[in-house]
Amino acid sequence: AGLPQRADLVRPPPTESMALSMTTARPAALSSRVQSGIASFRAPVAAPSRGSLQVMAASKKKDVRLTITLECTEQKASGVGGMSRYMSQKNRRNTSERLELMKYNPYLRKHTLHRELKK
């Protein structure tokens, strides 16, 4: 006697006004957010200035710091596939010769000598 009947568990079908309100509510809310500017609230931020150290437009020849590629010297002779390479920077004035560093080679699983590549 206390159990609900099957007819009580079924929802009535939505009316026409309910169907229209469900389809139009989302785009209207979205367009009002875009119109009010919530979607683009971030203002452009200027880069921090470093005073006299900041160089605005230096030519490529006058750059003191160079980006270089270091490549493993033992990889080709070992016959293991792949090539261990690292990107680094060097100061052209302080180190004019080619850079050589001991770096980890994940293919050989050990530290090996890596030399700077020609450009």
N, CA, C and O of each residue as an XYZ file, in Angstrom:
476
protein
N       0.828     -1.190      0.000
C       0.000      0.000      0.000
C       0.871      1.251      0.000
O       0.489      2.261     -0.590
N       2.061      1.204      0.665
C       2.921      2.373      0.741
C       3.827      2.536     -0.472
O       4.493      3.565     -0.592
N       3.878      1.542     -1.391
C       4.743      1.630     -2.567
C       4.108      2.513     -3.633
O       2.903      2.409     -3.863
N       4.883      3.384     -4.298
C       4.312      4.232     -5.360
C       3.944      3.391     -6.574
O       4.584      2.384     -6.874
N       2.923      3.820     -7.245
C       2.491      3.143     -8.465
C       3.384      3.552     -9.618
O       4.066      4.574     -9.542
N       3.390      2.781    -10.670
C       4.227      3.047    -11.841
C       3.907      4.403    -12.464
O       4.820      5.071    -12.948
N       2.681      4.823    -12.469
C       2.275      6.107    -13.045
C       2.879      7.268    -12.267
O       3.112      8.330    -12.843
N       3.138      7.093    -10.969
C       3.722      8.160    -10.163
C       5.205      8.368    -10.478
O       5.725      9.466    -10.284
N       5.891      7.330    -10.961
C       7.317      7.422    -11.233
C       7.638      8.077    -12.568
O       8.761      8.547    -12.754
N       6.703      8.126    -13.496
C       6.944      8.656    -14.838
C       6.717     10.158    -14.838
O       5.696     10.630    -14.336
N       7.656     10.916    -15.393
C       7.509     12.370    -15.502
C       6.559     12.714    -16.633
O       6.479     11.989    -17.625
N       5.853     13.797    -16.491
C       5.002     14.228    -17.608
C       5.875     14.805    -18.721
O       6.944     15.342    -18.430
N       5.461     14.715    -19.972
C       6.254     15.272    -21.070
C       6.368     16.785    -20.935
O       5.442     17.433    -20.449
N       7.503     17.361    -21.364
C       7.671     18.818    -21.220
C       6.688     19.578    -22.103
O       6.350     19.154    -23.208
N       6.249     20.696    -21.585
C       5.331     21.526    -22.356
C       6.129     22.307    -23.383
O       7.360     22.309    -23.357
N       5.427     22.967    -24.281
C       6.091     23.716    -25.356
C       6.891     24.893    -24.800
O       7.978     25.183    -25.299
N       6.376     25.572    -23.784
C       7.090     26.709    -23.206
C       8.353     26.250    -22.479
O       9.367     26.948    -22.495
N       8.295     25.073    -21.838
C       9.488     24.553    -21.172
C      10.560     24.188    -22.191
O      11.740     24.450    -21.961
N      10.174     23.594    -23.301
C      11.127     23.208    -24.336
C      11.803     24.433    -24.931
O      13.007     24.405    -25.185
N      11.049     25.515    -25.161
C      11.638     26.738    -25.721
C      12.595     27.382    -24.726
O      13.658     27.866    -25.117
N      12.233     27.396    -23.446
C      13.100     28.028    -22.455
C      14.404     27.235    -22.279
O      15.454     27.826    -22.025
N      14.345     25.895    -22.414
C      15.555     25.097    -22.275
C      16.489     25.296    -23.464
O      17.705     25.262    -23.276
N      15.988     25.499    -24.661
C      16.847     25.648    -25.839
C      17.407     27.051    -25.960
O      18.504     27.216    -26.493
N      16.703     28.068    -25.489
C      17.174     29.440    -25.659
C      17.959     29.951    -24.471
O      18.602     30.993    -24.592
N      17.947     29.279    -23.325
C      18.606     29.801    -22.127
C      20.119     29.784    -22.274
O      20.770     30.754    -21.887
N      20.693     28.746    -22.805
C      22.142     28.626    -22.871
C      22.774     29.639    -23.837
O      23.697     30.339    -23.420
N      22.340     29.762    -25.093
C      22.989     30.746    -25.972
C      22.833     32.177    -25.478
O      23.751     32.981    -25.640
N      21.682     32.519    -24.875
C      21.493     33.881    -24.381
C      22.468     34.169    -23.249
O      23.058     35.248    -23.193
N      22.638     33.205    -22.344
C      23.562     33.407    -21.229
C      24.992     33.515    -21.734
O      25.770     34.320    -21.221
N      25.342     32.728    -22.714
C      26.692     32.759    -23.261
C      26.969     34.075    -23.973
O      28.040     34.659    -23.814
N      26.002     34.540    -24.758
C      26.223     35.784    -25.494
C      26.297     36.970    -24.542
O      27.025     37.925    -24.810
N      25.544     36.929    -23.415
C      25.622     38.047    -22.476
C      26.997     38.090    -21.807
O      27.499     39.174    -21.510
N      27.620     36.917    -21.561
C      28.968     36.900    -20.991
C      29.981     37.481    -21.960
O      30.864     38.245    -21.569
N      29.848     37.113    -23.224
C      30.786     37.605    -24.222
C      30.612     39.107    -24.400
O      31.596     39.833    -24.537
N      29.339     39.588    -24.400
C      29.094     41.021    -24.567
C      29.610     41.815    -23.380
O      30.105     42.929    -23.553
N      29.503     41.260    -22.172
C      29.956     42.005    -21.001
C      31.473     41.990    -20.857
O      32.020     42.747    -20.055
N      32.166     41.135    -21.625
C      33.616     41.136    -21.604
C      34.224     40.152    -20.638
O      35.435     40.188    -20.417
N      33.422     39.260    -20.044
C      33.964     38.290    -19.095
C      34.876     37.306    -19.808
O      35.864     36.844    -19.237
N      34.549     36.980    -21.061
C      35.338     35.993    -21.790
C      36.771     36.473    -22.024
O      37.684     35.648    -22.078
N      36.992     37.771    -22.163
C      38.349     38.288    -22.377
C      38.653     39.341    -21.318
O      38.629     40.540    -21.596
N      38.939     38.881    -20.096
C      39.149     39.802    -18.989
C      40.607     40.132    -18.762
O      40.904     41.039    -17.984
N      41.541     39.431    -19.415
C      42.961     39.678    -19.171
C      43.449     40.864    -19.991
O      43.220     40.947    -21.197
N      44.112     41.758    -19.321
C      44.700     42.904    -19.995
C      46.124     42.555    -20.413
O      46.782     41.772    -19.729
N      46.616     43.113    -21.514
C      47.994     42.824    -21.914
C      48.983     43.329    -20.876
O      48.840     44.435    -20.355
N      49.982     42.514    -20.581
C      50.978     42.843    -19.567
C      52.290     43.150    -20.269
O      52.738     42.388    -21.125
N      52.903     44.266    -19.906
C      54.182     44.653    -20.500
C      55.297     43.804    -19.917
O      55.247     43.430    -18.745
N      56.298     43.498    -20.719
C      57.444     42.715    -20.259
C      58.247     43.533    -19.257
O      58.378     44.745    -19.424
N      58.782     42.903    -18.230
C      59.559     43.657    -17.250
C      60.827     44.232    -17.876
O      61.502     43.564    -18.660
N      61.134     45.441    -17.531
C      62.299     46.116    -18.095
C      63.519     45.840    -17.226
O      63.413     45.793    -16.000
N      64.664     45.658    -17.850
C      65.899     45.433    -17.105
C      66.820     46.642    -17.194
O      68.030     46.518    -17.001
N      66.275     47.768    -17.474
C      67.067     48.989    -17.502
C      68.036     49.022    -18.659
O      67.657     48.746    -19.797
N      69.300     49.361    -18.380
C      70.298     49.507    -19.432
C      70.776     48.173    -19.990
O      71.423     48.155    -21.037
N      70.479     47.041    -19.321
C      70.923     45.739    -19.795
C      70.070     45.206    -20.947
O      70.496     44.302    -21.666
N      68.866     45.764    -21.125
C      67.960     45.273    -22.149
C      68.354     45.814    -23.522
O      68.494     47.022    -23.712
N      68.529     44.903    -24.469
C      68.863     45.283    -25.838
C      67.626     45.047    -26.676
O      67.087     43.940    -26.683
N      67.167     46.064    -27.383
C      65.921     45.955    -28.127
C      66.102     45.236    -29.452
O      65.404     44.255    -29.708
N      66.995     45.678    -30.286
C      67.130     45.087    -31.619
C      68.607     44.924    -31.949
O      69.203     45.783    -32.599
N      69.188     43.833    -31.505
C      70.591     43.570    -31.788
C      70.678     42.739    -33.064
O      69.862     41.845    -33.289
N      71.655     43.033    -33.880
C      71.808     42.246    -35.103
C      72.385     40.882    -34.744
O      72.959     40.708    -33.669
N      72.234     39.933    -35.631
C      72.647     38.567    -35.350
C      74.165     38.453    -35.188
O      74.632     37.636    -34.394
N      74.925     39.236    -35.905
C      76.387     39.160    -35.830
C      76.911     39.688    -34.500
O      77.965     39.249    -34.041
N      76.203     40.614    -33.879
C      76.689     41.230    -32.651
C      76.247     40.489    -31.399
O      76.660     40.849    -30.297
N      75.410     39.456    -31.544
C      74.992     38.692    -30.370
C      76.201     38.014    -29.744
O      76.985     37.364    -30.434
N      76.346     38.168    -28.444
C      77.472     37.579    -27.738
C      77.144     36.136    -27.359
O      78.002     35.259    -27.458
N      75.900     35.884    -26.924
C      75.486     34.534    -26.536
C      74.914     33.803    -27.731
O      74.011     34.299    -28.405
N      75.448     32.618    -27.991
C      75.000     31.798    -29.108
C      74.305     30.550    -28.591
O      74.706     29.985    -27.573
N      73.266     30.119    -29.291
C      72.645     28.833    -28.999
C      73.380     27.781    -29.810
O      73.485     27.895    -31.031
N      73.887     26.763    -29.141
C      74.682     25.738    -29.808
C      74.038     24.368    -29.590
O      73.216     24.192    -28.690
N      74.423     23.403    -30.426
C      73.968     22.026    -30.291
C      75.158     21.155    -29.934
O      76.197     21.200    -30.592
N      74.995     20.362    -28.881
C      76.031     19.423    -28.455
C      75.592     18.021    -28.871
O      74.467     17.611    -28.587
N      76.485     17.281    -29.549
C      76.157     15.937    -30.026
C      77.149     14.933    -29.455
O      78.332     15.229    -29.287
N      76.641     13.737    -29.162
C      77.475     12.682    -28.586
C      78.517     12.221    -29.597
O      78.222     12.089    -30.785
N      79.747     11.974    -29.118
C      80.828     11.526    -30.008
C      80.919     10.002    -30.071
O      81.484      9.467    -31.025
N      80.377      9.289    -29.081
C      80.491      7.832    -29.024
C      79.285      7.105    -29.631
O      79.319      5.884    -29.784
N      78.251      7.819    -29.969
C      76.993      7.191    -30.403
C      77.118      6.468    -31.740
O      76.669      5.328    -31.855
N      77.712      7.092    -32.747
C      77.788      6.489    -34.083
C      78.629      5.209    -34.082
O      78.281      4.233    -34.746
N      79.725      5.219    -33.342
C      80.623      4.060    -33.318
C      79.993      2.871    -32.599
O      80.337      1.722    -32.880
N      79.073      3.140    -31.675
C      78.483      2.049    -30.904
C      77.435      1.271    -31.699
O      77.156      0.118    -31.371
N      76.850      1.874    -32.732
C      75.842      1.198    -33.539
C      74.447      1.250    -32.955
O      73.535      0.647    -33.522
N      74.240      1.942    -31.849
C      72.922      2.075    -31.236
C      72.143      3.134    -32.009
O      72.700      4.163    -32.393
N      70.852      2.880    -32.239
C      70.031      3.835    -32.984
C      69.796      5.117    -32.221
O      69.971      5.173    -31.003
N      69.396      6.151    -32.950
C      69.127      7.451    -32.336
C      70.387      8.276    -32.185
O      71.484      7.797    -32.472
N      70.240      9.519    -31.735
C      71.384     10.392    -31.532
C      71.097     11.295    -30.337
O      70.059     11.954    -30.279
N      72.017     11.316    -29.398
C      71.876     12.151    -28.205
C      72.371     13.550    -28.524
O      73.541     13.753    -28.850
N      71.453     14.519    -28.423
C      71.809     15.919    -28.676
C      71.237     16.795    -27.576
O      70.149     16.538    -27.061
N      71.980     17.826    -27.224
C      71.563     18.801    -26.230
C      71.692     20.193    -26.829
O      72.611     20.463    -27.602
N      70.766     21.072    -26.467
C      70.860     22.486    -26.839
C      71.413     23.238    -25.629
O      71.014     22.982    -24.493
N      72.330     24.164    -25.882
C      72.922     24.946    -24.805
C      73.294     26.316    -25.347
O      73.078     26.608    -26.523
N      73.849     27.147    -24.490
C      74.314     28.473    -24.906
C      75.754     28.655    -24.478
O      76.210     28.076    -23.491
N      76.472     29.485    -25.254
C      77.836     29.828    -24.848
C      78.087     31.291    -25.170
O      77.437     31.881    -26.033
N      79.033     31.851    -24.462
C      79.438     33.234    -24.693
C      80.558     33.221    -25.730
O      81.607     32.613    -25.518
N      80.328     33.884    -26.826
C      81.302     33.874    -27.927
C      82.627     34.517    -27.523
O      83.684     34.084    -27.983
N      82.588     35.533    -26.679
C      83.828     36.230    -26.293
C      84.683     35.368    -25.359
O      85.908     35.350    -25.482
N      84.046     34.657    -24.431
C      84.809     33.877    -23.451
C      85.248     32.521    -23.992
O      86.340     32.060    -23.662
N      84.430     31.876    -24.808
C      84.762     30.553    -25.352
C      84.653     30.616    -26.867
O      83.580     30.403    -27.432
N      85.738     30.902    -27.501
C      85.728     30.996    -28.965
C      85.878     29.622    -29.607
O      85.380     29.401    -30.712
N      86.566     28.684    -28.922
C      86.734     27.327    -29.474
C      85.457     26.514    -29.227
O      84.537     26.950    -28.535
N      85.441     25.313    -29.821
C      84.263     24.454    -29.683
C      84.138     23.917    -28.258
O      85.129     23.580    -27.611
N      82.907     23.849    -27.796
C      82.622     23.413    -26.443
C      82.527     21.884    -26.383
O      81.944     21.260    -27.270
N      83.096     21.295    -25.347
C      83.014     19.856    -25.116
C      82.603     19.640    -23.670
O      83.253     20.141    -22.752
N      81.517     18.889    -23.466
C      81.012     18.629    -22.124
C      80.645     17.157    -21.973
O      80.260     16.499    -22.939
N      80.769     16.649    -20.748
C      80.292     15.303    -20.450
C      78.809     15.420    -20.113
O      78.436     16.066    -19.134
N      77.961     14.785    -20.936
C      76.513     14.825    -20.749
C      75.978     13.401    -20.750
O      76.635     12.486    -21.248
N      74.787     13.214    -20.194
C      74.176     11.886    -20.141
C      73.582     11.524    -21.501
O      72.869     12.322    -22.111
N      73.883     10.312    -21.969
C      73.320      9.790    -23.210
C      72.279      8.731    -22.837
O      72.640      7.659    -22.352
N      70.985      9.020    -23.059
C      69.952      8.053    -22.665
C      69.961      6.782    -23.503
O      69.476      5.751    -23.037
N      70.496      6.817    -24.722
C      70.553      5.624    -25.568
C      71.616      4.635    -25.068
O      71.400      3.423    -25.064
N      72.764      5.176    -24.647
C      73.840      4.332    -24.125
C      73.741      4.140    -22.616
O      74.420      3.285    -22.048
N      72.903      4.929    -21.974
C      72.691      4.895    -20.516
C      73.966      5.151    -19.730
O      74.245      4.475    -18.740
N      74.737      6.135    -20.182
C      75.934      6.542    -19.442
C      76.329      7.950    -19.870
O      75.804      8.479    -20.850
N      77.254      8.551    -19.134
C      77.753      9.875    -19.480
C      78.822      9.729    -20.555
O      79.734      8.911    -20.433
N      78.697     10.535    -21.611
C      79.649     10.487    -22.719
C      80.060     11.907    -23.088
O      79.453     12.880    -22.642
N      81.091     12.007    -23.901
C      81.570     13.304    -24.353
C      80.663     13.830    -25.461
O      80.412     13.135    -26.445
N      80.176     15.052    -25.302
C      79.343     15.718    -26.310
C      80.107     16.933    -26.813
O      80.580     17.746    -26.018
N      80.230     17.062    -28.149
C      80.928     18.191    -28.760
C      79.958     19.102    -29.482
O      78.896     18.676    -29.937
N      80.341     20.358    -29.577
C      79.557     21.353    -30.290
C      79.580     21.048    -31.797
O      80.636     20.750    -32.355
N      78.419     21.124    -32.447
C      78.321     20.913    -33.882
C      78.653     22.176    -34.652
O      78.476     23.285    -34.147
N      79.145     22.005    -35.898
C      79.341     23.155    -36.776
C      78.009     23.725    -37.186
O      77.015     23.002    -37.261
N      77.979     25.004    -37.449
C      76.737     25.628    -37.936
C      76.787     25.805    -39.412
O      75.836     26.313    -40.005
